[in-house]
Amino acid sequence: MPTIAIIGQGGMARAHARAWNEIGLAGGIRYVCTPGSPVPLEDAPLARFVTDLDVVLRDPDVDLVSVCTPTPTHADIAIRSLKAGKNVLLEKPIALTMRDALAIRDVAAQSAGILMVAHVVRFFDGYRAIRERVEAGELGRVLTARAQRISAAPGASTWWHDESKSGGVLVDFSIHDFDQLNLFLGRPLSASAKRARPDGPIEVSVDYEGGGSGQVLAFMGMPAGFSFASSLELLGDLGLADHHFAGALQAATSPSGNDVYRVVTPEVVETRAIGAGNPYAHQAEYFLECATSGTDPAFCPTDSAVSALAVSLAARESLATGRPVSVRSE
């Protein structure tokens, strides 16, 4: 059984612990590393709480490190862990700045360990099903992609509500959708963002090399108790596909509610419901396979995480300036 360390103890740490538990590795979680007072994790019953990351990194038995800490800490923790030869599952976004993102990418390229940035939406069954249909050629060339992500206002946090630490809605929340746009449309060129009022929804348009276009709608201002909702719609020159989810994300781990995807081509009109499942467990299982085989994660490569951050930062700058902003990936 691999030996696992979870860095952090917030909501994402609980999601990762549950994922490791679901794939049978709860007993392998040796450490929870956090600077704060320890809060037991139900899914990590044998974990030892430590405050010093070096305790984790000096342990030769630690194979896998789940980094679930506030974004400004990602670069330091990920780079130290990779230099120690650990396999690192790093929560998204990869970093808060392009400089840090590229530094993490470059260290990972030289490390004996594997880095995977946890863009978990790639492991949601509806999104994954659409990707499979696109990769099979059923939609032909994807021309446009539209995504939306809507939730109630986030709860109390010591860091999230400070945009200098979280990047705000466009960096921490919409990055999932920018990642999907990049996946289907290719190389992003520029982003343009606007909103009608300071507390209103944000609309972002992204232009792509070759003429593709994408749109993202983001809003984290719905009333308390609103069930999270998201969608993805693709139009190709041979057909269309869409996925809509409306329900709840229970403890940020497993979806429930209305969860369907549809594919329409001249030959096929198909609608399917998505079964219940924990995408964080799918993600953990895939990362474990990559770490065990020493294989870079082709399903969600580091360059994709860097590109998604680049679009997020361009969109954020556009929102601030009122002008389109070029996407700078290097």
C-alpha positions as CSV (number, residue, x, y, z in Angstrom):
1,M,0.0,0.0,0.0
2,P,1.4,3.4,-0.9
3,T,2.1,5.9,1.9
4,I,0.2,9.2,1.6
5,A,0.5,12.6,3.2
6,I,-2.2,15.2,3.0
7,I,-1.1,18.8,3.2
8,G,-3.9,21.0,4.6
9,Q,-7.1,20.2,6.6
10,G,-9.8,22.2,4.9
11,G,-12.6,21.2,2.6
12,M,-10.3,20.0,-0.2
13,A,-8.2,18.0,2.3
14,R,-11.4,16.2,3.4
15,A,-12.3,15.6,-0.2
16,H,-8.9,14.1,-1.0
17,A,-9.0,12.0,2.2
18,R,-12.4,10.6,1.3
19,A,-11.1,9.8,-2.2
20,W,-8.2,7.9,-0.9
21,N,-10.5,6.1,1.4
22,E,-12.9,5.2,-1.4
23,I,-10.2,3.5,-3.4
24,G,-9.1,1.5,-0.3
25,L,-6.1,3.6,0.9
26,A,-7.4,5.2,4.1
27,G,-4.8,3.1,6.0
28,G,-2.1,4.5,3.9
29,I,-2.6,8.1,4.9
30,R,0.3,8.5,7.4
31,Y,0.3,12.3,7.8
32,V,-1.9,15.3,7.8
33,C,0.4,18.4,7.7
34,T,-1.2,21.6,8.9
35,P,0.0,24.7,10.8
36,G,-3.3,25.0,12.6
37,S,-4.9,23.0,15.4
38,P,-5.5,19.5,14.2
39,V,-9.1,18.5,13.2
40,P,-9.4,14.7,12.8
41,L,-10.3,13.5,9.3
42,E,-12.8,10.7,9.4
43,D,-11.3,9.2,6.3
44,A,-7.8,9.2,7.6
45,P,-8.1,7.4,10.9
46,L,-4.4,6.5,11.2
47,A,-3.0,9.8,10.2
48,R,-0.4,11.6,12.4
49,F,-0.8,15.4,12.5
50,V,2.4,17.4,12.0
51,T,3.1,21.1,11.5
52,D,6.4,20.8,9.7
53,L,6.4,19.8,6.1
54,D,10.0,18.6,6.4
55,V,8.8,15.8,8.6
56,V,6.8,14.5,5.7
57,L,9.4,15.1,3.1
58,R,12.2,13.4,5.1
59,D,10.1,10.2,5.5
60,P,11.4,7.9,2.7
61,D,8.2,5.9,2.9
62,V,5.9,8.7,1.7
63,D,5.0,8.1,-1.9
64,L,2.1,10.5,-2.6
65,V,1.5,14.0,-1.4
66,S,-2.0,15.6,-1.7
67,V,-1.5,19.4,-1.6
68,C,-4.8,21.0,-0.4
69,T,-3.7,24.3,0.9
70,P,-4.5,28.0,0.0
71,T,-3.2,28.8,-3.5
72,P,-0.4,31.2,-2.5
73,T,1.3,28.3,-0.8
74,H,1.2,25.9,-3.8
75,A,4.6,26.9,-5.3
76,D,6.6,26.4,-2.2
77,I,5.0,23.2,-1.1
78,A,4.9,21.6,-4.6
79,I,8.5,22.5,-5.4
80,R,9.8,21.3,-2.1
81,S,7.9,18.0,-2.5
82,L,9.0,17.5,-6.0
83,K,12.6,18.2,-5.2
84,A,12.2,15.5,-2.5
85,G,11.2,13.0,-5.1
86,K,7.6,12.8,-4.0
87,N,4.6,12.3,-6.4
88,V,2.4,15.4,-6.0
89,L,-1.3,15.7,-6.5
90,L,-1.7,19.5,-6.4
91,E,-5.0,21.2,-6.0
92,K,-6.0,23.7,-8.7
93,P,-5.1,26.4,-9.6
94,I,-1.6,25.3,-10.1
95,A,-0.5,28.7,-8.7
96,L,-1.5,32.3,-8.3
97,T,1.0,33.7,-10.8
98,M,2.5,32.6,-14.1
99,R,5.9,32.9,-12.6
100,D,5.1,30.4,-9.9
101,A,3.2,28.1,-12.3
102,L,6.2,27.9,-14.7
103,A,8.6,27.3,-11.8
104,I,6.5,24.3,-10.6
105,R,6.3,23.0,-14.2
106,D,10.0,23.2,-14.6
107,V,10.9,21.6,-11.3
108,A,8.4,18.8,-12.1
109,A,10.1,18.1,-15.4
110,Q,13.4,17.4,-13.5
111,S,11.9,15.5,-10.6
112,A,11.8,11.8,-10.0
113,G,8.2,12.3,-8.8
114,I,5.1,12.8,-10.9
115,L,3.1,16.0,-10.7
116,M,-0.6,16.1,-11.5
117,V,-2.7,19.3,-11.0
118,A,-6.1,18.3,-9.7
119,H,-8.4,19.7,-12.3
120,V,-11.1,17.4,-11.0
121,V,-13.8,18.5,-13.5
122,R,-12.0,16.4,-16.1
123,F,-13.0,13.4,-14.0
124,F,-16.7,14.2,-13.7
125,D,-18.5,11.6,-15.8
126,G,-20.5,14.0,-17.9
127,Y,-17.5,16.0,-18.9
128,R,-15.5,12.9,-19.5
129,A,-18.2,11.4,-21.6
130,I,-18.3,14.4,-23.9
131,R,-14.5,14.4,-24.2
132,E,-14.7,10.8,-25.3
133,R,-17.2,11.6,-28.0
134,V,-15.2,14.5,-29.3
135,E,-12.0,12.4,-29.3
136,A,-13.8,9.7,-31.3
137,G,-14.5,12.4,-33.9
138,E,-18.3,12.4,-33.6
139,L,-18.6,16.2,-33.5
140,G,-15.9,16.8,-36.0
141,R,-14.0,20.0,-35.4
142,V,-15.2,21.9,-32.4
143,L,-16.1,25.5,-33.3
144,T,-17.5,26.9,-30.1
145,A,-17.7,26.0,-26.5
146,R,-19.9,27.6,-23.8
147,A,-19.6,26.9,-20.1
148,Q,-21.2,28.2,-17.0
149,R,-20.6,27.7,-13.2
150,I,-23.0,29.1,-10.7
151,S,-23.2,28.8,-6.9
152,A,-24.2,30.5,-3.7
153,A,-21.7,32.9,-2.2
154,P,-18.8,31.0,-0.6
155,G,-18.7,30.7,3.2
156,A,-16.3,32.2,5.6
157,S,-12.7,31.7,4.8
158,T,-9.4,33.1,6.1
159,W,-8.1,33.6,2.6
160,W,-10.6,33.0,-0.2
161,H,-12.4,36.4,0.0
162,D,-9.0,38.2,-0.4
163,E,-8.5,38.2,-4.2
164,S,-4.8,38.8,-3.7
165,K,-4.6,35.3,-2.2
166,S,-7.3,33.4,-4.1
167,G,-7.5,35.3,-7.5
168,G,-11.2,35.6,-7.0
169,V,-14.0,34.0,-9.0
170,L,-12.1,33.9,-12.3
171,V,-9.0,32.2,-11.0
172,D,-10.3,29.9,-8.3
173,F,-13.8,29.0,-9.7
174,S,-13.9,29.6,-13.5
175,I,-10.5,28.0,-14.1
176,H,-12.4,24.7,-14.5
177,D,-14.3,26.1,-17.4
178,F,-11.3,27.8,-19.0
179,D,-9.6,24.4,-18.8
180,Q,-12.5,22.8,-20.7
181,L,-12.5,25.5,-23.4
182,N,-8.8,25.0,-23.9
183,L,-9.2,21.2,-24.1
184,F,-11.7,21.5,-27.0
185,L,-10.6,24.7,-28.8
186,G,-6.8,24.6,-28.6
187,R,-4.5,27.6,-28.1
188,P,-6.1,30.6,-26.4
189,L,-5.2,34.0,-27.8
190,S,-7.1,36.6,-25.8
191,A,-9.8,37.0,-23.2
192,S,-12.4,39.7,-22.7
193,A,-14.5,39.9,-19.5
194,K,-17.3,42.1,-18.3
195,R,-20.1,42.3,-15.7
196,A,-23.0,44.6,-15.4
197,R,-22.6,45.3,-11.7
198,P,-19.8,44.7,-9.1
199,D,-21.7,41.8,-7.5
200,G,-23.1,40.4,-10.8
201,P,-22.3,37.5,-13.0
202,I,-19.1,37.7,-15.0
203,E,-19.1,36.9,-18.7
204,V,-15.9,36.0,-20.5
205,S,-15.2,35.5,-24.2
206,V,-12.0,33.7,-25.3
207,D,-10.7,33.8,-28.8
208,Y,-8.7,30.8,-30.1
209,E,-6.1,30.2,-32.7
210,G,-7.8,29.0,-35.8
211,G,-11.0,30.9,-35.2
212,G,-12.6,29.0,-32.4
213,S,-14.5,30.9,-29.7
214,G,-15.5,30.2,-26.2
215,Q,-17.7,31.8,-23.6
216,V,-17.8,31.3,-19.8
217,L,-20.5,32.6,-17.4
218,A,-19.5,32.6,-13.7
219,F,-21.5,33.7,-10.7
220,M,-21.0,33.1,-7.0
221,G,-23.8,35.3,-5.7
222,M,-26.9,33.1,-5.6
223,P,-28.9,33.0,-2.3
224,A,-27.8,30.7,0.5
225,G,-29.1,27.2,-0.1
226,F,-28.9,27.4,-3.9
227,S,-27.8,24.1,-5.4
228,F,-24.6,24.4,-7.4
229,A,-25.1,24.3,-11.2
230,S,-22.7,23.9,-14.2
231,S,-22.9,23.2,-17.9
232,L,-20.8,22.7,-21.0
233,E,-22.1,23.0,-24.5
234,L,-20.0,22.2,-27.6
235,L,-20.8,22.9,-31.3
236,G,-18.8,21.1,-33.9
237,D,-19.0,21.0,-37.7
238,L,-20.6,17.5,-37.5
239,G,-22.8,17.8,-34.4
240,L,-23.2,19.1,-30.9
241,A,-22.9,17.9,-27.4
242,D,-23.9,19.3,-24.0
243,H,-23.8,18.4,-20.3
244,H,-25.9,20.0,-17.6
245,F,-25.6,19.5,-13.9
246,A,-27.9,20.9,-11.3
247,G,-27.8,19.6,-7.8
248,A,-25.5,19.7,-4.9
249,L,-21.8,19.1,-4.2
250,Q,-21.9,17.4,-0.9
251,A,-18.8,18.2,1.1
252,A,-17.1,19.0,-2.3
253,T,-16.8,15.3,-3.0
254,S,-19.8,13.7,-4.8
255,P,-22.4,15.1,-7.2
256,S,-26.1,14.4,-6.9
257,G,-29.1,15.8,-8.7
258,N,-29.9,16.4,-12.3
259,D,-26.8,15.2,-14.2
260,V,-27.2,14.4,-18.0
261,Y,-25.4,14.7,-21.3
262,R,-26.6,14.8,-24.8
263,V,-25.1,14.2,-28.2
264,V,-26.8,15.2,-31.5
265,T,-25.4,14.4,-35.0
266,P,-27.0,13.4,-38.3
267,E,-26.7,9.8,-37.2
268,V,-27.4,10.0,-33.4
269,V,-29.7,11.8,-31.0
270,E,-28.8,10.5,-27.6
271,T,-29.4,11.7,-24.0
272,R,-28.0,9.8,-21.1
273,A,-28.2,10.3,-17.3
274,I,-24.9,10.2,-15.4
275,G,-24.6,7.7,-12.6
276,A,-23.6,8.8,-9.1
277,G,-19.9,8.6,-8.5
278,N,-17.1,10.5,-6.8
279,P,-14.9,12.3,-9.3
280,Y,-12.3,12.9,-6.7
281,A,-11.9,9.1,-6.3
282,H,-11.6,8.7,-10.1
283,Q,-8.9,11.4,-10.0
284,A,-7.0,9.8,-7.1
285,E,-7.1,6.4,-8.8
286,Y,-5.7,7.8,-12.0
287,F,-3.0,9.7,-10.2
288,L,-2.0,6.6,-8.4
289,E,-1.7,4.7,-11.7
290,C,0.5,7.4,-13.1
291,A,2.7,7.5,-9.9
292,T,3.0,3.7,-9.8
293,S,4.0,3.5,-13.4
294,G,6.1,6.6,-13.4
295,T,4.0,8.0,-16.3
296,D,3.2,11.7,-16.8
297,P,-0.6,12.3,-16.6
298,A,-1.6,12.6,-20.2
299,F,-5.3,12.9,-19.2
300,C,-4.6,16.2,-17.4
301,P,-1.0,17.4,-18.2
302,T,0.7,20.1,-16.4
303,D,0.9,22.4,-19.5
304,S,-2.9,22.4,-19.5
305,A,-3.0,23.6,-15.9
306,V,-0.6,26.3,-16.8
307,S,-2.7,27.3,-19.8
308,A,-5.9,27.4,-17.8
309,L,-4.2,29.7,-15.3
310,A,-3.1,32.0,-18.1
311,V,-6.6,32.4,-19.4
312,S,-7.9,33.0,-15.9
313,L,-5.4,35.8,-15.3
314,A,-6.0,37.4,-18.7
315,A,-9.8,37.4,-18.0
316,R,-9.2,38.9,-14.5
317,E,-7.0,41.6,-16.0
318,S,-9.7,42.3,-18.7
319,L,-12.4,42.6,-16.0
320,A,-10.2,45.2,-14.2
321,T,-9.3,47.2,-17.3
322,G,-12.3,46.8,-19.5
323,R,-10.2,45.8,-22.5
324,P,-9.4,42.5,-24.2
325,V,-6.1,41.0,-22.9
326,S,-3.7,38.7,-24.6
327,V,-3.2,35.3,-23.0
328,R,0.4,35.0,-22.0
329,S,1.3,31.3,-21.3
330,E,5.1,31.9,-20.8
